[in-house]
Amino acid sequence: MSDRNRSGLQQLLAQLPAVDELLHEAARRGLTDLYPRSLIGDFIRARLAEIKEEIIGRQTGGEEIFPAGSFWAAVERDLAAELSPRLREVINATGVVIHTNLGRSPLPDAAVARVAAVAGGYSNLEYDLDSGRRSIRYANVEELLCRLSGAEAAMVVNNNAGAVLLALSALAAGREVVVSRGELVEIGGAFRIPEIVVQGGAILKEVGATNRTHLADYETVIGEETALLLKVHTSNYRISGFSGCPETRELVALARRHGIPVIEDLGSGNLLDLRAYGLPGEPTVGEVISNGVDLATFSGDKLLGGPQAGIIVGRRELVEKLKKHPLNRALRIDKMTLAALEATLKCFLDPRQAVAEVPTLRMLTMGTDELRKRARRLRRLIRRQTGELTGLEMRIAPEVSRAGGGALPMVALPTVALFLRFAGKSPVRLEKALRQRSVPVIVRIVDDWLVFDPRTLLENDFNEIAVACRELFET
C-alpha cells in the first residue's frame, strides 16, 4: 500500500467514534440499565473491529463510514443473545419418550412444585427436625425406596454410572469382579462397563461368550480373589437367536455358596409392572430384590420418570459400606434433585396415580385411540392458524415411537402421527426453522414429510406448534 493510500485509510478510520463515546451513547440509549457495562464494551469493540475490516477491505469512503442504525441494532442483538438462557425449553415432537439429548424425563407437576418450594430458600436437607441434629441428606427418600422395592436399605447418588462406580469402589477395590462378556456394554456418552470396573479399582474377570454365558462359566472363575458377581442390563441392544445367560436367581444361589454378593445394574430401573399396560416385561426393582440380589442400581430419570439420580437399594450391611465410602461425597445429589425424587416416588405408592401423573409413564402407556385424537387435534389447530394455505399438506398415519434412554430396548411403540409438508419448501429447511425458534420444536423427517408424534407432546405444546407452523409458512 502506498503512503498516500495509507494516509487516506487512516483518515477514514479516524472518522469512527471512540469506544468511550459509544459507551456514553449506550448509556443514553438505556443499554447500561439492561446489561453489564463491561459486556457492552466488549460487543462495541467487536462490531467496531468488523467495520474497520470492511473499510480496510474496500479502502474507500464511498459508503457510510459508521452506519449508526445497523451498528446499534447489531450490538443490542448480540447482547440479548449473549444473556439469553443456553439451557432452553424445547418441544419434543419426535416420539422418543426418554430423549437423552432433550433432557430425558419431564417431571411430574408435583415434583416441579417441590423443587420450586425448596430451591428459593433453606430446607432440612441434612437436618433432623425431631432431634435438632445433623442427618443424612437422602434420609427423606430412603424409606420410600425401601417400601417400593422391598429392600432393607437405600441411598441415592448423582446418576446410575456413579452408583455402579461407588458400589465397585466400596466392595471390590483390588479384587475381581465377574461379568458376562455379553453384558460388557457401552451406552451413551462412552460409558463402558469394563472402564467403570477398572476405574472402581477392581479387576475385570470376563466369562462366557458374547451370545451365551453358562452358570458353569461363572463357577469356574470364582476364587479367593473374587469380590462379587456383576449382572448388567444391556440397555440399548438385545442379542437374539442362539443366545442365553443364567437367570438372576441362579447367579444368587451360586454366589451364596461362595459367600460373595451379586450386584445387578438395572440401567433404567422400573418400579411398575408395565406388562399390565401391554408393554414388554422389564423386571421391576421389586422383582430383582425378591430374586435375592444383594444390591441393585438404577436411574431416576428413565422409567422412573424423575430427576437424574443413581439409586441403590439392597442389603443394609452393604448399603452402609457405600454410605461411608469417601467417593459417596463426590457423587451426592443436591436439594432440588431430592425434592423432585421424593415427589416422584410418592406417585408410585399408587400405580394408577403413577401412570396418570408421571409424564414418562403416561406417554409410554398411551393407547392408539388417544394418540389419534391428539394428532387430529394438532391438525385442527394448525389449520386454524394457517387457514386454507395453498401447498400445505397434512395427513394422519401410523408410525412408531421409541422409549429411548436405553429403556425397553428394541421395542416399537405403535403411534399415530401427523405428517406435514409444504409444496416448494425443503423439509430440511423447515425442520431447521422449527428447531431455531425462540421455543424450538424438534421433529423428525420421514420421506420428505415433517413428522409430529403426539405421544411426547405436553398440553401447552399443541398451540405452540400451530403458531410455529403459521410462522413457518409466512416466511
N, C-alpha and C positions, 0 to 999 in steps of 0.2 A: 504494500500500500504506500502510495506517495505521501510526502509530508503534507501536501495540500489536501489530499483526501482524508488523511488522519486528522488534520485540523478541523475539517468540516464535520467529521464524525463526532469529534469531541464537542463541537458546538451543539450538535443535535442532542447528544447525551446530557449536556449541561442544562437543557431545557426541561428535563424530567424533574419533578418535585422531589425534595429530600424526604427521607423516611420520617424525620421528626414532624415535618409539615403534614405528611399524610396521617400520622398518628393524631395530630390535632384535629384533622378533618374527620377521622374515625370517631373521635370523641363527640364532635359536633353532630355527627350522624347517629349518635346513641349506641354505637357498637361497643364502647367500653362499659356500658351498663349491662351488656349481654354476655360478653366474652372477656377472658383474661387479656390484659394489655400486652403481655409477652407473646401470647399466641397471635394476636392481631398483627404485631410487628413481624412475626415470622412469615405470615402469609402476605403481608405487604411487600416484604423483601423478595419473596419468591415470585410474585407477579411482576415486580419491577425488573427482576432478572430476565423474565421472559420477554418483556417489552424491549429491554436493552439488546437481547439476542436478535429480535426482529429488526431493530434499527441497524445493527451491525450487518445483518444479512443483506439488507437492501441498500444500505449506505446512501440513503437519500431521505430527504424530509418530505417527500411527495405526499405521504399520508399523515394523518393526525399523529403528532408525537406522543401525546398522552391522552388516550381515549378514556376520560374520567368515568363515563357511564358504565362501559363494559368492565373497566378495572374494578370499580366498587361492587358491581354485581358478582364478579368472579371471586373477590375477596369474601363477600358475605356468603356465597355458595360454599366456598372452601371451609369457612368457619363452621357453618351449620353441619356440613358433612363430617368434619373432624370430631365434633362433640355429639353427634348422633350415636345412639347405642349400637355397639357392634353385635351384641347378642340380641336378636330381634325375634318377635313373634312371627311365625310363618303359618300358612295354611297348608296342611298336608292332604293333598287330594290324590296321593299315589296309591292308596290302598294297602301300604305297608304299615301295619299297626304299630309295632315296636321298632320304629325307624331310628336307628342309632345316630345317623347324621342329622336328624331333625329333633334330637333330644329325647328319644325313646318315649316312655310312657307319660302322657299328660296326667296330672294329678287329679284325684277326686276333689270336688268342691270343699269337702270337709278338711282335707289336707292343706289346700290353699289357704283356707281361713285360719288354720292353726299356725301356719308359717307366718302369716301376716301378724298374728297375735303376739308371737314371741320375738319376731325379728326387730321390732322397733323399740324394745325396752329390755329390762332384765328378766331373768327366768330362773327357776330352780334346777338349772342344768346339772349341777353337781352338789346339790344342797338338799338334805333331807328335812322337810318341813316339820316332821313329827319330832325328831331328835334335836334338830338345830345343828347337825353336824354334816361334814362333807360326805357325799355319797358318790356312787359310780354313775357316770353320765347316761349309760343306756339302761339303768335300772327301771325306767318307766316303760320300756318295751319288752324287757326280759320275760316278765310274767305272761304277757300277751303271746309272745313267741312260743313259750312252753305250752300254753293252753292250746294253741292252734296246731302245734306239731307233735305234741305228746312227749317232747324231750324233757330231760331233767334240768337242763340249763341252756342259756343262750347268751349271745353277745353280738355286737354289730361293729363293723369297720367300714372303710370308705367304699369298697367295691368287692366283688367276688374274687377278683385276682388277688387283692390284698388279703382276703380271708384265707385263700389257699396258701399264699406265701407265709402268713402268720402261723398257720397250722403246721406247715412243714418245718419252719424255723424253730418252733417251740417243741415239736415232738420228734423230729427226725434229723436234726443237725449232726453231721458227721457219720450218719448211718445210712442204710439202704432203704429206698422207697421202691416198692414193686408195682409196676404199671404195665398193663397190656399194650402191646405195640399198636393195636387198633384204636387205642384211646390217647395216643400222643398227639393231641390235636393242636392246631393253630387256629385261633379265632381272630376277630377284627383287631387291628392295631398291633399285629405281630405278637400277640400273646400266645406263647408256646409253652405247653406243659413241661417239656424237657428243660427249658431255660428257667422256668419257675422253680423246678425241683433243685436245680443247681444253685440258683440264687438263694434258696432257702437253706443252703449249706448241706443238703443231703446228696446222696449218691443214687443216681437213677439206675434201676435194675429192670430192664425190659424183658418181657416174657411173651411167648406165643408168636403168632404171625399177624400180618395186617388184617386179614379177614377172619382168622379163627384163633381163639385162645382157649385152652382147656384148663380145668381146675388143676390137673397134674402139673401144668406148666408153672403155676404159682408154687405148688408144694415142692417142686424140685429145687427152687432157688432160695426158699426160706431157710435162714440160718441164724447164727448168733448176732450177725450184723444187721439183720432185718429190723427196721423200726416200725414199719406199717405197710399195709396194702392200700393203694390209692385207686379208686374207681372214678372215671371221668365221663361225664355226659358229653357226647360227641357234637352237640350243639348244631353246627352248620351243615352237617352232612350225615348220611347213612350209608353203611356198607350192606348191600343186598346180595342175594344169591347164596353161594356156598360160604356161609359165614356163621359165626356164633361166638358166644362168650359165656362164662359162668353167671348164674343168677346171683344177685346180691346175697341172698340167704346162704348160698353155697360158700361164697367168699367169707362171710361172717363165721360160719361153722369152722372153716379151715383156720381162720385167724384165731379163734378161741382156743383151738387145740394147741396152738403155738404161743399163746399169750401175747399177741400183738393186736393193735387196733386196726379197724377199717375206716377210712375216710372216703366219703362219696361227694364229689364235686358235681352238684346238680345243674350248674350253669344258671339257667333261667329260674329254676325253682317253681313250685306250684303248690298252692295251699288248697286249691279247689279241684275236685274231680271233674275235668272237662268232658269226660265221656257222657255225662248226663246231658250235655248240650250238643251232642253229635260230633264232637271233635275227637281226634285220635287220643288214646290214653297216654298221657305223660305221667310218670309216677309222682304222686303227691309227696310232699315232705313228710307228712304223717306216715305214709306207707313205707318210706325209706327208713324212718326211725323204727317203725314196728318190725322191719326186717332185721334189726339188730345192729345197724352201723353205729360206730362209736361217735363219729362226727359227720354232719352234713353241712355243706356250704352252698349258698345260692344268692342270686342277685335280688335287690329290692325293686329294681326298675324295669323288670321284664314281665313275666306272667303275674307277678305280684302287683304290678301296676302302680308302684310307689316311687319314691325318690331313689337316686343312685345310692346303693349301700351293699355291703357284703355281709350276709347274715350267717352266723354259725350256731348250730344247735346240736345238742348231743349230751354225752355223759358229763356230769358235773365235775368230776375229777379232772378231765381233760380240758374242759372249758375254763376252769380255774387256772390251769397252767398257761393257757393262751392269754387270759386277762392280765397275768403277772409278767408276761414277756415284754422286754423293752420295746420291741417293734410295735406293740399294740398302740403305744402313744403316738407313733408316727402315722398310724393308719386310722386314728379315731375320727369320728364324724362330728359335725357341728350341731348347734341347737336347731337350725332350720330343718336339717335332714331328720333329726329325731322327731320333731313336731310333725312333719309330714308322714314319717313312717308310722308313728303311733296312730294317727288318724286313719291311715290306710288299713293298718292291721285290724282296727276295730270294725271296719266294714266286713271283714271275713268272719266275725263272730256269727253272722247270719249269712249263709251262702246267697240267698236271694238278694239281700242288701248289697253284697259284693258285686253281683252281676249288674244290678241296677245303678250303682253309684261309682264303681271303679271304671273309668273310661276304657281302659285296655280290655277288660273283660266284656264290657258292653259291646265294644266293636268286634271282638273275636266271636261272640255268640250271636251276632245279629243275623237274622234269617233273610232269605232272598225276597220274601214279600215286603219286608220293611225296607230293604235296600232298593227295591224297585220304586216304592213310594218316594223315597228320598231322591232318587235320580229324576223322577218326574217333577218333584218339587223344584229341583235345581233348574231343570229345563224351563219350567214355567217362569221362574224368577228372571232367568236370562232373557227370555222372550219379552218380559215386561220392561226390562231395561233397554233392550236393543230394538224392539218393535219388529216389523217385518223387514228386517235388513236384508237387502239383496246379496246373495253369495254366502250367507250363513247357513250351514247345515248342522243339524243335531239329530242324533239317533241314540236310542237306549238299547243296550245289548248285553248279553252275558260276558263276564270277564272273570279274572282270577285275582284275588287278594292274597297277601302273604302275612304271616305273623311277624316275621322279621326278628332281629335281635338274637338270632340263634335259638329262638323258641319254636317249638313244633316244626322241626326241620323237614323239608320235603313235602309239607302239607299245603295243598292248594285249597284256598277258601273260596267257594263259589260266590260271586258277587254279581251285581247288575250296575253297570257304569254308564255314564253319559259320555258319548263320543261327539266331538265338535271339530269342525273345520270351516275355513273361510276361503272362498274361491280367490285365487290370485295371491294369497298370502302364505308365506313359508311357515310350516308348523314349527320349524326350529326357531324362527324369529319370534313367533307368537309365544312359544314356551319361554324364551329368554325375556320377553317383555313382561310376562306374568311373574317371572322369577325376580325381576329387578324393580318391582313396585315398592312403594313405601311399606305396604303389607304384602309380602311376596306370596304368590300362590304356586305351589310346587306340584307339577303334573307329570304324567308320562306321555310319550308319543308312541302310538301303535299304528303302523301302516299309514302314516301321514295324518292321523287323527290325534287331536289332543284328548286324553282320557282323564275324566274326573271320576274317581271312585268314591262314592258317598259313604263307604264304610268308615273312613277315617276323618270325616268332616264333623266338626263340633257345631253346636247350634248357631252360633253367630257367623259361621263361615259361609253359609248359603248366600246371604245378601251381599257379602263382601265379594264373593266370586262373581255374582251377577253384575255388580258395579265394575269389577275388573274387566269383564268381557265387554261392557259398554265402552270403557276407556280404550280397550284394545282395538276395537273396530272403528273408533272415532279418529284414530291416528292413521 
